[in-house]
Structure formats: structure tokens, C-alpha cells
Amino acid sequence: MGMAPIPTWQESARRLVDVAAGREAADLVIVGAWVALVQTRELLEWEVAVAAGRIAYVGPDASHCVGEGTEVVDAAGKVLAPGLVDAHMHVESGMLTPAEFTRAVLPWGTTTMMVDPHEIANVLGLAGVRMMHDEALMQPANMWVQMPSCAPSAPGLETTGCEIGPEDVAEAMGWPGIVGLGEMMNFPGVVDADPRMLAEIAATQAAGKTVGGHYASPDLGPAFHAYAAGGPADDHEGTREEDAIARVRQGMAIMMRLGSAWYDVERQITAVTERGLDPANFILCTDDCFAPTLVRDGHVDRVLRHAIGCGCDPLVALQMCTINPARHFGLSREVGQIAPGRRADLVLTPSLPEFRAEAVWCRGVRVAEGGRMLAECPHLGWPADVRRTVRLGRDLSADDFAVPASGREARVRVIGVVENQAPTKALTATVPVRDGHLDPEAAPEGDVARIALVERHRGTGGVTNALVSGFGYAPGMALASTVAHDSHHMIVVGTDPAMMAAAANRLGEVGGGATLWRDGEERALVRLPVAGLMSDSPAGEVAAAAEALAQAMRDAGCTLNNAFMQHSLLALVVIPELRISDLGLIDVTRFERTALILDST
């Protein structure tokens, strides 16, 4: 079944008043539940009446709202919670289009999402953002869009497929589904008062919308204070208790994330559970969730259970993913609480600590039950040119992944992967030189693999080479991906140059995605034809292909949790310490290019 757009409050007001007064019958009445009132942090054995997709009455007895045609649901001692809100996320990280992402998460109880499509912005620019926005508006859930702010994320350190500027931001602020500005990743630009960055922030604030932040630095001195003065209203890059405290003391919201590979809630929520800070500006989010996580483990409900497991009061944790983000984005008259006039986005669960969505209503319509989707999620119809974005310019060979060097051995910089965190470490290693080229497979330290960034937007044929440690890969393998935050060129990590070439050429052939090759054969392939980032195939199919890729990575020796997410971030030149881009190896503590080879003997 499809869903019509919900009437505005103004269009529904008369009916809501008449239902609450008992002059008209409600469409739906839920009785017998413990209603989670996040606005007062109470559980009350109340009843809820719904009309025209909105809540008309919340109180001890809704019998006066029941009439002919009213559906009455007996919730029998269960908890009725507001629909869950994800305050910061990227649809593209799920490898799914907005329609298929919605299909994956609605059965878990996520009814509202604030999505920042800066991945597709780096590939297709404003036109790509508009397509994401338009498909988002078609969904049976509330999917608001934050206009991407940084494409490129670090000007001068990478080359994107398209760029976003202040004029694009100003234009997008007039679109119906835009809720604010996406994460301001160019934090050095804000700290340095870059006119373009400040113009984007100014255009957002002039439109009365929320500016998303991204301060990926442990430095809480003058640079942090300059960033806060620059206007971002929130930040999700904190990893320590002191990060959370510093942000809320500056009037920002701290968004604590639990994604597929980011585990940042436990170390920050102690600011509330142990230090006793006011939780009003503490928000839970996912940021990046891999398709198998969405299908198998959940979405915002997973973060909620985790926060409760970290010692947070269940109702406080529920506030952090309902009313707190709704207020933060100026949407508390629409979503985030069970109260009159709000959209009837409701989740029935046996309890809060073991939150599990048994039934989900969005805008008063039952959209999911028992983990099964009941509503349709319409597709936009992605055009053919959006499916032809991987342009290599030529066939690659093993020679493209060889690094010239002199002497017998070289001391080199190595990107060090850190499990379950976005930052990397800037490591050094001694690597033998064979036949005038680095031979990382023979490095005495072990676990030094090759990494290459292959230009894929303009077909230049460019390849940047470096080294990476932490994946634990066996000999004779390569993993290539066109998901490469944020410039989304192609990242290839491997222990065999011939396999790296084979993997890269394969993605050029299929139009994007991820592929793992080992010992001369392709062992796994995830096809992501939409901008080389997403698939419009059913979420279950994409998740199965991604699970097969994860297994192939484990078979190749990688034991990291959600290693593909770590792989996909190795070109993210706004998160310390060391990254790769199409322009070279990037020192993200200094925001400058740096040499791979330090010296040789």
C-alpha cells in the first residue's frame, strides 16, 4: 500500500480538536499500553487517539474518541514509544537508495531520519542531492535532508567529481525537505574563517535551519572554541567524555554514534550517567550503518539498547533518540513525542531496555509488524547516467600499483587502521626494496599492505600509492571499492599488485561497488550501480552480498569488526592522522601533503 502525504497541522486542526472533544471518531485508538511520555520522562497507563495521521488525544481514557470505524488496538501492558529519530546518518553508507534504506529500518522502529547525502554530492553534485531529496520525500517515513556542506571536504587536498558552494546551499534551503546544513567537515576552514564556509553557514542560519558540525580533532583549545563560534549547532565526532562535555558547555548538541564500525557512545554517555550533566543536548545517532547491520541487528533501536546497556536510564536514553533531536532541529511540533498535534509515529515494544518493535505506525498508518514491512517504499527511477559514474580511462595493470624506491630498504609512512574508530594512526615501518620497488609483503613488521587510490570521476588514469596496516590480509589478495569517503574515487587495498589491478578493472566493468579478489579469482562482489555508492535492489539482497564480502575479507585474514567500513574511510582527508587522496598521502594533523618514503639505505 502507498501513503499519501500527511496533512499539515493547520489542515488537520479542526478534526483533531473535534476528536479530542469527542465530537468526531478517531481513526485509531491504542489502549492498555504504558505510554512513554518523553516530554516529562514518565511511563503512564494512558490511551492515545489518532486522526488524520496525527495524534488527537493522549490521556487516561480515550473512550470518547471511539466511534463507528475506529480501529481499537489493545496493547495489553506493552510500552508505546514515539517513533525513533536518527539525528545524523548517511543513507549511502547502507549501500541502499533512500527507498530501500527506509524499507530496511522502518520495521526496527525508525520513523524519522536526518540524512546528509554528502557522498552522492561528491560524485554528482547538487543534481545528485536533489535526486536523494526527491526520493526521500516519497517515503512512508519522515526522511529530512541536510544539504551537504563540504564537497570537497578539504579543498586543495582532494579532487571530487563535483563541488558544492554557497550558492548551492542557498538554493537548497528553499527545497521542501531540507532541514539544515550537513556536517561542516572542513573544520580548519571554519577555524580560519574561510569566507565560503562561513557563507554556507550564514545561508543556513538565514533560512532558520540547523547547522551540522564535524570537529574531528582532540584539540579542545582555541581552535575548538573558534569552531564553536563559527556556528555549528552539533557534533558527532567526539570519542571521549571530555569531548561530550566540551561541546554541550559551548551550547552545541553532542551526537553520540553507534554505527557499524563506530562505538562512541560508551565513552561519552558517562557525562550524563556519572557526571550528572543535563541530558537535554545529548543525542544518539548512527552516522554510518552497513547494510548487514541494518538487516540483521537494527538501526536506532540498536543504539538505544546499547545506551541503556551503558547504564543510561531507559527513558533518558529514549529522549536522546526522540524528543532531543526533534527539538534540536526545530521539529518538536511534528515528531519526537506522543502529544497532540504531532505526527502519529508510534512503536509498540515489550519494554524499553529490550526495545524491539512489534508494531510500527508512521503518520497514523501501521507500516510494519513483527519485523515485516507493510507499506510500499516508492523508487524515484534513477536515470542511466547516474549508473555510469566509474570512469577509469584505461585498463590498469600490476605496474600501476608498484612504488619505485632506491637502496635496499626504505623507512616509510604507513596508515594505521584503528578498530571501531574513524581516526587512523600515522605509523612508520621499514620495508625492503626489491628490483627498485617497495616490497611491503616482505616487511619485517608484518601486516603492511598496499593501498592505492584510483581516480574514477574524470577518467584521468591516475593512481596514488601508499601503505596501510591493520587489516591482517594474507598474500595474494585485493579489495577494491568505489565507496571511498568522501571523494569517492576508488580505494584498492591488497597484497598482490596483479590482484589489485584485476579488482580495479572489475569495478570499472560493473559500474561500481566492491569486489575482493584472491589467488587469481573474484571471491565476492557487491554491485552498487547508483553513483558507484548504492543499489536500488532489495535491502536483503544487498545485505547478503555485503555479508559474502565480509566473509571473503575474513577468509583473507582480516579479523577487524566491520572492516569494510574502515576500508571505505581511508581517503577521508578530514579525520586524523594519515589518509590517501588523488593528490597524494595526506597528513591530517597538519592538513598538508606528505611523502610516503622518509628515507632509504
C-alpha angles and dihedrals in degrees: 000000000000128000128228118223112275115255115246119254089254090056092046101038100099093049093045091053093047093050093048089050093048095246093116134031121252122237092227135014123187116200136177096036133124099238114217105223101193090178089070100018093242139132109215130177092237138138131241129212123197131198132169091001093302137093112263103174137018115178149100097292127024096172091114088061094057119097142139108321096019114135109222117200118195105210092187103210097324125130120259108205132179114262110273121257125213104205097192129020145130116230091202092063088068088059086235136111116244091265095053092041089055090049089054099048107034093076088057091057102260105139101160130045133180102206127192109198095192090134094067090038089065090053105035106012124212092344091059092048090051092054091051090047093050095049090046091057090054095061129104089234130065106265110173120184130225110209108240113251106190122050102169096029091206113023112218094021100071141016118229131198089246137002133229121213140179092271090057091049092049091050094048093051087074095056115107098237100045114114100174148307120316122241112310096229096169090081093157087057092054092045089052092046093243106194094223094053093045090047091056091049091047092051090052095048091046087057090052093244135132124268114219119217138212116182104169099180134097089217108111095175129096093318091059092047090049089052092050089050088053092072112256108147098202145012135207101182097087117119102172137057090247090055091057093046093048093053099048091046087059092053095259126127116242112222108202111202136209108178130153091286105011117086103177103133101080096057095046106037089070086081085074103028097044108015094042098227118166106270095211093104096040113103134180121222141161103219095183125019123177116224095250090054090053094048098039109028109022139245128250089353087063091054090047093053090046093052091050089048088055089062101268117145106257094235092047090050089049090052088055092062100035124027098017095060091039091056091043092059095040092249102114091114087061110033144001103065143053100246138121117288095019123117110273095246104153139164126199113209135166091235142341099243090052094035110187122159109235093169132008129198122190119188088350095304122112101240101169139018132182091356092306122121115233102176129072120247106208121219124224096218105244111226124240096252090059087060094055104063102118106093115167097167093216144016112279124225137196089264090067089066098048118104117212116227138163133227128022099296139005135211106228142180115250130195106234116209115218114207116242094001134093097221120086130207125243101230133174130215140174112242127188119240118225124185092345096309137094113264103200092167087070096047110136092223090060126212095067110139134179121256126190135180113213117199108236109165103070103019095244093148089229121158125186116197131202140139134263136191134196106057096090094215122180122233122281102033142110137185119200127186137176087202098091114147123258113350090035099213112144122286118202121187119182154134096228124054092207091054090047090055092047092051094047093049091048092058090049087054098049098039100250144317130104132305135180121206126189133175093352098312138094107244100179139008132188111190113214104173099164103091088326086282111078145031127216090205117112114290092240092058093048091046091052091052090047091049089052089052091050090051091049089052090052090048087054090057104268115136099170118126108256092348095178090067089053089049092052093055098054091100095048098119096187098065119073148277117018130350141161127239138169087266096055142272110338127212101209094190089063098024093230140109116268137190122263094210115055097182142326137215 
